[in-house]
Structure formats: structure tokens, C-alpha cells
Amino acid sequence: MAGVDAPVRLLLTRPQAQADDWARRMMALGVPTASFPLIDIEPADDPAPIAAAWSTLPEMDLAMFVSPNAVEHFFDRRPTGATWPDRTWAATVGPGSARALIERGVPPARLVQPPAGSDSLDSEHLWPELIRVAGPDWSGRRALLVRGDGGRAWLGDRLRDAGAGVTAVGVYRRTCPRLSTNTGALLREALQAPERHVWLFSSSEAIGHLEALEKGTREGGLVGESARRPPPGWAPVRALATHERIAARAQALGVGHVVLVRPEAEAVAAGFRMLSGSTLESST
């Protein structure tokens, strides 16, 4: 367990690749971190639907990417020589996904995302931007949702309501990770010493996985092993959440202190400092 003089750490719960990137950005801002991925990402079992999606991409008016993982796994299957079609808008809700699209050759002028000053970065704030650049009438238009095994149903429904033909392609699968020796020890430490840790949640599904992992560890008799006492539960736990729905899921778990932040490094760093200083307010 961390000593009393150890710094408070930010626990990064994104999939490992994104957690590594966030660790670099947080360390640059002076925030100590530890990686605790709560979602494992695996490629889709069948590559044929992805190949079909690439073949029809030039016919699409819009391709919506739900996450950086969607970008990575879609472009990993890009046919040799394929470039981004001139007619196709690329949409996403997060800055990480936007960076990933630009790095893979999507022209910034064809990228649509919520405005920088939006209250929240989600489909609800993306939709007005799609109307602004492409108009409200999507009759006869086609849209592709690039996602994992589900996601962004709200946006697909809005596009259909506006007249678009919507196709979804799953390019990866999300699974609950297994606890390793290191992550098992980190979970025990975080629950035994919540004052030395702040969780960063960017997915409601990840919180569900955390609940399952904690339950499994508790039933295995390991959670309180190092301190020979039961853990204090979720009430003393402090967390940052990047969306209202994620914050609500954390509160439903019983997390006592939840701060809402934008999914940007500077906002997360500010929220971390707020929580680690026991100033329990929202940082949006």
C-alpha cells in the first residue's frame, strides 16, 4: 500500500492504448498516474464487413466514428491505396478520435465534431453540427456508423428520422479485462486507501466492469487481505467522469465524490487537482 507521503494518483481506466497516451499527457501536466484499463479491446472476429464498409465508403455522405478504437480498427483494414473520399464527412464526438482521424489522412475540412465550447462532447451536441454543415434533410443520403459491438444508437436514430439510410459496422469488441497480479494489487490499494487515488471514468461500461472485478476480488477474499480489514466501500472513493451519464453510473455504484469534466487533458488535470485538494465541485 502507498505510504502516507505518496502522491495522489489518477487511475486511468481507458483501454490500454488510450491509457498510455493519457498517461503521457497527464504527466506533462504534472499529474501522477497509474494505468487500470477497465475495457479490453479485441479486433472484430470477421473482417469481411469491414472490407465491405471500405468498398462502399465513397458512396457514403457521412462516416461516424464512436471512439479512437473505432478509428484504429477501421483504418487497420484500409485497402492499399485507399484515400478518404472527397464527398464523405467524418464525424466524431471526442478530441482523441478527431486527432486519430487526421493522423490517418482525413482532411480537417471534412471533420465534424461538437464545438470546442460545448457543455458536453456527445452525440446530442454533434447533431446540430451535422445539420449545420450538411443540412437537416438527409433524404437519400447514406451514413456509416463505425463502432464496437454497439454504440451511438441515438445518432443513428436521428439520421434515420432525417431520412438517411444508416449502416453500422462493428470493427472491434469490448470485453471485461482479467485482473493481473499488478492490477489486482492496484485495485486492493485503491479501495483500501481511497484518499490516495482519483479514478477517471470515460465509459459507463467500464464502471460496470469495475463493479464486477471488485465483487469477484471480494468473493475471492483478496480485497482486504493486505490490511487484514474489510475495504471501506465506494463512499470514500473520488472520481472524474467525462459525461453526465457516466457520472450517474458512478453515483449508482456508490462513489461518494464525482466531478464532471470535459474529456480533455487540461480539464482532467484541473478536476484532479480539485478532488485531490478536497474541493468537491464540478469542473466543466
VONUVEX-833134 format. One record per residue: x, y negated, z of N, C-alpha, C, O in turn. Coordinates in steps of 0.02 Angstrom, whole numbers, plus 50000, padded with zeros to 5 digits. Atoms other than C-alpha are relative to their C-alpha. Layout:
REM residues N
XYZXYZXYZXYZ/...
//
This chain:
REM residues 284
500425006050000500005000050000500444993850000500984993850029/499625006250004500584982349964500104997150069499644997450111/499875003349937501394973350109499624993550006499354991049957/500395006149989500614958050187500284994149961499924989349948/499695005650036501834946850093499975001149924500224996949886/500044998750072501484954749923499524995149967499024993249999/500455004750033500684943049795499335003349983499305009349972/500644997750025498854944549750500095001749926500404997949889/499934997950069498734953949585499325000049964498805001349994/500594999650043497494952849442500005006949968500485008949935/500064993350028496884970249392499674999549932499094997649927/500235000550069496684971149203499655006549981499975011849981/500394994050010495304983349156499835001349926499485006149911/500124998850071495274981748966500365006349977500815008750012/499624994450027495844996348857500754998349998500934992449995/499295001049988497724998748868500324994949954500704990649976/499685004650047498224989348709499834992750017500264988450016/500195006849982497224973948759500264998150069500434992350081/499735001449934497784975448940500734997849996500944993350031/499295001950008499604974648885500064992949974500484989149998/499995006850027499254958948784499804994950053500114989750060/500225004549946498314950948929500534999450054500624994050083/499475000349949499734955449048500534994949980500784991150021/499495004750023500964945748940499754992850007500124988450028/500265006849996499824930548932499914997650072500024991850087/500095001949930499434930849117500674998650034500734993950073/499345001249970501254932449166500294993449978500634990050016/499765006450025501644917449056499674994250038499944988750040/500355005149961500384907849162500125000850075499814997450116/499824999249930501144913849325499535004450040499535003950102/500484995849965499804926749367500275007250002500355010349949/499784993049996500444943649433499435004749981498855003549999/500524995450024499514958149353500205007250012500785008950024/499914992850002499294976849360499485002749952498915000349950/500454997350050498514987249223499605005850029499875010550057/500454994749979496994997849266499465000849947498884998949958/500504999450054496135001949100499405004250021499495009750047/500614996549981494335007049129499625002749939499085005549946/500284997150061493965011748948500575002849959501064999249945/499534997150048494955023648839499694999449930499095000349921/500235000950069494835020648651500305005749958500905006849958/499794994650044494905035248530499734998849930499174996349923/500265001050068494755034648339499375004149988499275009350018/500604996250020493115040048263500215006749971500715007349937/499834993250022493095058648226500015000649924500435004149896/500084999350073492545056548045500204993549965499874988449974/499785006150034493505044047936499584998349938499654992849912/500375001150063492285045847789499554993850003499554989949955/500415006149998491045032447848500414993549997500174988549970/499585006050002492475020047870500244998849928500244993149905/499825000750071493085023447693499424997449959499514993349914/500585002450036491315020947631499874992750014499674988949969/500105007049982491195004447726500494995549962500304990149940/499515003950038492794998247643499794999549926499884994449895/500185000150070492125003047473499424995249986499364992549931/500585004550009490534992747500500134993050027499714988650020/499865006649970491384978047588499934994349950499684989049969/500075005750047491474967347427499274998249987499134992749962/500705001450010489574968547420499674996850061499104994750058/500285002449938489334962647598500064992350005500564989449985/499975007149986488904944747644500324998650067500584993150079/499745000949933489464947447823500265006650026499965011850015/499764994349961490534959447923500114997550071500514992950083/499965002049930490334957848112500425005150038500275011150037/499554995749962491734964848222499874998850075499914993250098/500225000849931491234968248402500584999150049500474996950106/499445000249953492994968748478500655000549962500655002249902/499354998850032494864969048441500095007349980500425008749930/499944992950019494734988048441499645001449935499875005549895/500354999250064493444986948301500434997649942500455000849890/499565002650052494644976248201500575004949986500715006649929/499424995650007496124987748233499825006549963500165008449916/500154993550028495255004048190499694999549931499755004249891/500255001050068494364997048037500584998849952500615001849899/499455001750045495944989647964500535005549997500905005949948/499554994250004496965005148007499815004549942500245008249916/500244995850056495905013647873499934995949935499604998249889/500055004150060496084999647745500335003549941500905005749946/499694997050059496375006647571500604995949976500624989849984/499405003450025498045002447494499814994749949499444995949902/500115005550046497994985647408499364996150012499244991149979/500645003449988496284980647478500124993450035500524993050082/499975006649969496084962247523499294998050022498805001150002/500655002149975494694952947610499604996749944499864992349910/500395002850056493274948947487499854992650009499724990350065/500125007249997493034930647446499304998250025499214993050057/500695001749985491154931347472499805001850072499284999550096/500214996949937491154940147642500234995950060500824994450068/499845003149937491054931047807500225005450049499965010950049/499804995649946491964939247953499794996650065499984990850077/500265003049939491114936248120500235004050061500335010050058/499834996849936491594939848300499834995150055499694989250042/500185004449945491254932848472500594998150043500554993250080/499455001349955492954933248556500624997549965500744999249907/499385002550031494604924248525500495005549985500885004849937/499544994550014495564940648535499835003349934500285005049895/500214997150064494554947948392500144995349943500354997549889/499875004950053494724931848292500755000149982500924999949923/499284999750014496624932448310500175006349962500575006149914/499854993750033496654950648259499784999949927500135002649884/500235000550069495634946948102500484995749958500654997649902/499555004550037496764932548050500675003549988500965002949934/499364996550007498324943148082499965005349945500475007149915/500084994850051497614956147962499774997249933499585001049888/500095003050066497324943847822499334997049985499214995049928/500645003450011495564937147845500124992549999500404989950047/499885007350002495604918847789499624996550057499034997950067/500355003549946495194907347936499374996649976498894995950015/500595003550026493954898247823499405004749994498845002349988/500544995250005492924914347813499815003050068499415007750072/500114997449933492914917248000499474995950036499494989850035/500535003349962491364913348105500015002650071500035008750083/500014998249929491354913248295499654994550039499574989050013/500325005249961490484903848435500474993950008501084994750010/499585005949991491094885848456500425000450063500235003750111/499544999649943492544883348574499694997850065499875000250118/500315002549939491454873948697499375003650021499015001150064/500614996449983490074886948707500005002050073500525003450103/500074997849931489404891248878500225007250008500485009150061/499824993049997489694909548837500195002249930499954999549880/499794997350065490534919348699499655006749989499885011950012/500404994150010489204931648644499604999349935499654994249901/500395000050062488024936048501499504994349998499384991449945/500495005349997486744923348560500294993349979499944989149950/499675006250020488004909348533500335000549932500504995449901/499754999150068488674916848372499444998849948499574995949896/500555000250048486964917548287499884993049972499804992449911/500085006750029486744898448270500554998149952500444994449904/499455001550045488454897548189499915003649933500075000949880/500144996550062487974910848062499464996449960499504996049899/500515003950034486414900848022500294993649970500114991649915/499705006350023487464885048006500395001149936500344997049890/499564999150058488694892347880499655003649942499835002649884/500314995850053487544904247785499264998949992498955001849947/500715001350006485784897647814499585004950039499825010250059/500444995849959484284905047906499695005949963499475010749994/500344994850039483624915747763500525005049975500945003449933/499534994850020484574932047743499675005149954499925010749945/500354995450045483334939947623500455002149942500744997849908/499584997550053484264951047501500735000350016501135002849976/499294999849981485904949047594500155006450039499705009850064/499794993949967486914963147669500514998450054500944994150046/499545001149944487824964047835500255006750025499895011750025/499684994049973489024976747908500204998750073500534993750087/499795000449930489224979448096500555005150012500435011150006/499424995749988490944986448136500085000550076500224995550109/500054999449928490884993548311500265006850023500515010849984/499864993449973491215008248426499385004249995499015003849946/500604995950000489875020648471499424996150031499184997650085/500535004449977488545007048488500274993050011500874991950010/499805006949985488554988448524499714995049952499604996549893/500255005750038487894971648463499335001449967499204999249911/500674998650027486124978148437499594993649991499204993049945/500385006250003485434960748471500134996449934499664994149901/499845003550062486364953148323499725003749940499475000649893/500294996150054485854967348209499254998949992498994998449937/500735001350002484034964448256499854993149971499384992349933/500115006750026484174945748220500114999849924499734996649887/499864999850072484934949148050499445003449962499235001149909/500574996650032483554961448007499384995650000499024995349950/500575004549997482244949148066500044994549947499534992149922/499895005350049483014936247948500005002749928500084998949881/500064997150067482864948447802500605003849975500595006449919/499394996750024484604956047793499935007650004499575010350045/499904992849994484994974147758500635001250042501164998750024/499454999249951486104979747903500235007250001499835011950008/499684993549994487314994347903500504999750058500864994850066/499524999649945488314999748056500485005749987500295011049963/499504994750006489925009548054500395000350066500644995350090/499614999049939490745016848209500715001849982500845006749947/499294998850018492635015848198500415002550059501005004250051/499654997349942493095021348375499485002450050498895000950045/500424997549946492405029948529500274997450067500884997250077/499805002149933492425023348707499885005850049499355008950047/500084994749951492715035848847500254997650068500634992850073/499775001549932492965035449034500705003050009500795008949995/499324997249992494825037349074500045004850058499615004950103/499834995849943495545050349189500504996350044500944992850019/499525003149955496455044349343500675003749996500695009850004/499334997349996498325047049332500254999250072499904996450114/499725001049933499445047649484500064992650016499914990550072/499915007249988499815029149462499344996350008499264992450054/500645003649996498035023249429499605002350061499234998450090/500334997649939497365034249569500264996450061499874994450105/499705003649944498585026249690499794992650000499674989750052/500195007050005498145008949625499274999050021499114994150055/500695000549979496285012049649499945000450076499584996550106/500024999549927496555017649829500264993650032499974991150081/499715006149973497645002449861499534994149993499454990150040/500445005650012496404990349784499395000250046499144994950067/500574999549956494984997049889500194999250074499804996650114/499775000749931495994997750050500224992950015500184990750072/499755006949989496714980250026499694995349948500064992749906/500325004250050495424970249926500244992850001500194989249951/499755006949996496194954049987500634999049959500834993349948/499385000550040497754957949883499875001149926500345001649886/500164998450069496814961049720499394996049976498944994650014/500585002950034495634952449597499895004049936500355004749896/500164996250060494764962849463499794995349944499454990349956/500245003650059494504956149287499575004849959499825009749931/500474995850036492944963749207499784996649936499554990949937/500235002650064492554961149022499515004849967499375004149907/500464995050027491344975649000499585002850056499845004850108/500444996749952489824981949094500145007550002500105010650055/499854992850003490264999449036500615001650042500635006850075/499404998849959491974997849118499835000250074500125004250111/500195000049930491144993949284499665006650017499765009450071/500294993449990490105009749265500525005450007500465009950048/499464995249995491695019549236500374999350067500555004350098/499675001149936492485011649390499595003250056499875006550101/500434997049950490995016949494500075007650000500115010750053/499944992750005491135034849429500685002350026500735007450060/499334998149978493015035449460500074999550075500365003850108/499975000949927492845028749636499615005550036499845008250086/500404994749970491475041149675500365006649998500385010350047/499644993850007492495055549608500605000450047500755005650075/499425000249956494015050049706499785000750073500115004250112/500254999549932492995047949865499805007250016499965009950069/500224993249989492215065149846500585004950004500545010250033/499404995949995493965072049823500394998850063500905002050075/499685001449936494435064849992500644996149995501074996650039/499365003450011495785053549921499984992550013500514989550022/500035007349998495145035749936500334997150062500734992550057/499735002849938495585032750117500595003750027500795002750085/499494995549976496985045250128500604996450030500844998250083/499375003049978498465033450144499914996250065500384995850105/500105003949939497685022950282499645004150054499565001650110/500354995749953496775037550367499374996750028499204997550087/500635003249982495175027250371499594999249937499884998849882/500395000950061493715025150252500114993249970500254988450007/499915006650032493865011050124499434995450019498894997850038/500515004849978492874995150160499414999249951498964995349965/500555000650047491724997450008500114994149954500654991149951/499935005050053491364984749871499894992950024500094988249991/500185006849977490764969949976500604995350004500534989449986/499435004749996492524962750008500364999049933500824994849928/499645000250065493044965249825499854993449964499294990949967/500055006250038493354949749718500115001649926500555005549909/499954998350071493114949849530499854993949957499474989549976/500165004750053493114938949375499605003849947499765009649932/500414996950052491794942749242499944995249942499864989149952/499985004350059491794936249064499324998949968499274995849915/500685001250025489904936449038499515000950057499645004550105/500504999549947488344934349143499765007150011499665009250068/500244993149993487774952149107500525004350036500355008750075/499474996349967489464958749163500034998150074500125002450117/500025002249930489394948249321499425003350037499505005450095/500584996849968487654955149358500135007350013499925009950065/499844992949989488294972949336500485000850059500405005550098/499534999649943489724969649458499634998850065499765002250115/500395001349939488504962449584499555005950017499445007450076/500424994149988487364977549561500415005650032500155009550071/499564995149969488854988549607500104998450074500225002950114/499905002049931489014978449767500604995550010500774993750067/499425004649995490524967449726499774993550032499294990450009/500245005649961490394953349850500144993149972499754988549983/499795006650025491284939149759500135000649925500635003749906/499934999650073491064937249570500024992949972499564989049985/499925006550032491674922149472499945001049924500265005449895/500114999750072491094919349293500524995749965500594989849982/499485003650036492494914349173499935001449925499655006549905/499964998750072492724912448986500575005049987501065005250025/499484994950014493754926548907500624997049966500834999249913/499405003450025495244915148880500514999850057500344999150115/499484999349949496914916148969500004994450051500044995650111/499975005749953496874898649044499415000250048499494998750107/500594999749956495104900849110500065005750050499865004950108/499904994349955495524917849183500514998150054500414999750113/499505002149950497074910649267499714995250051499854995850111/500325004749954496044896449341499535003650047499515002150107/500454996149958494734908649404500385004250051500175004850108/499594996049955496074919749478500264995850058500234997950116/499745004349947496844905349574499444997850047499554997250107/500575001949959495124900249634499835005650049499735004350109/500184994449957494734917649700500565001750049500425003150108/499464998249955496444921149771500114994850054500424996150106/499985005249949496304904649864499364999650040499274995250082/500634999449963494584909849929499514994449987499074993150028/500495005050020493684895749838499515003449954499635004049894/500454995650036492184905849783499494996049961498924995249982/500445003850044491454895349643500075002749930500525006749916/499974997850070491124898049458500484995749961500524989749971/499525003550042492464893449331499805001049928500065005549895/500244999350068491554891049165500134993749961499964993449902/
//
